Amino acid sequence: MIKNFHMRCLRQILHLTWQDKVPNNTVLEQTRSCSLESLLIKARLRWIGHVLHMPDTRIPKQLLYGELSAGGRKPGGQLKQYKDQLKSTLKSCEVPAADL
């Protein structure tokens, strides 16, 4: 998992081994870093801010608000679209999605 890889890299930077038994929170504090999840949320919110300020003719904004005229999702387990992930991020950050 990428979260484990991130923590392993931070531990290597601090020259820590698994035998030191240092918790992840302590490793993040010592490196003055954020968790990978918070870094992704921050980048996602920054990107959507850029897209919202773009003119309607720009391709990223058209792709974000566009809909397919034909076709749909695969049957079975539905995969999350970027919009769905963005809505859940906004909800977790307590930002009303209607403001977009």
N, C-alpha and C positions, 0 to 999 in steps of 0.2 A: 504494500500500500504506500502511496506517496507520502502520507503523514509520517509513517515510520521512517522512510528515507530522509525526510526533512529533519527529524529528530536525531537520526544517526549522524547526519552531516554536522549538526550543531554540536553533538557530543564529541565528534572527532576534532572540531575546532577547539573545544575546551580540553582536549586530551583526556576525556573520561572513558572509562571502560564499563562494561556491564557489571563488573564486580563492585564498582563504587556505589551502585544503587542510589543514584541521584534522581529524584522525581523530574518529570517533564517540565513542571511549572518552574522549578529551580533552574533548569537548563535555559528556559526561555528568558527568565529574569537575568541570568548571568550574561547572556548574549545580547540583552536588550532587544529582543526580537518578539514578534507576535506569532501566534499560531498560524499554521498554513491556511486554516479555514478563514480566519479574520483577514489575512492578506488577500485571499480570493474575493471575499465580500467587498473589501475596500476597492479592489480593482474593478469589480463588476459595477459598483455604484459610481465610480469615477467615469467609466466608459458610458454608462447610460446618461450621465450628465452631459457628456460631450454630444451624444446623439440627439438628445432633446433640444440642444441649442443649434443644431444643424438646420439648414433650409430643407424644405420638404422634397426638393429635387435630388438630394444626396442619396446614394445607394444604400448606405447603412440604415438610414431612417426608413427608407422604403421597405427594406427587408424586415425591419423590426415590426412595422405596422402592417405589412402586407399579408394577404391570405391567398391560398391556392384557389384557382378557379375550378380545378378538377382534382380528384384524387383525395387521399386522406392518409391517416396513420395506419400502420400495420395492425392486423387483428391480433388479439392476445394481449400480452402485457404492454401497456402503453408507455412509451418513453417520454420523459419530460422534454418539452421544448424549451428554448431559451427564455421565452416569455414566462412560462410557468415557473422556472427557477428564479427569475427576477422577481416575480410576485411573492414567492415565498421568502426571498431575501428581504424585500421591502417590509413584509409582515413581521419578520423577526427583528428588524431594526425599528419597528413601530412607525413606519412612514406610510401614510395612506396612498394606496396605488391610484386612487382617483386624482391625485395631484399631478400625475404624469399626463 
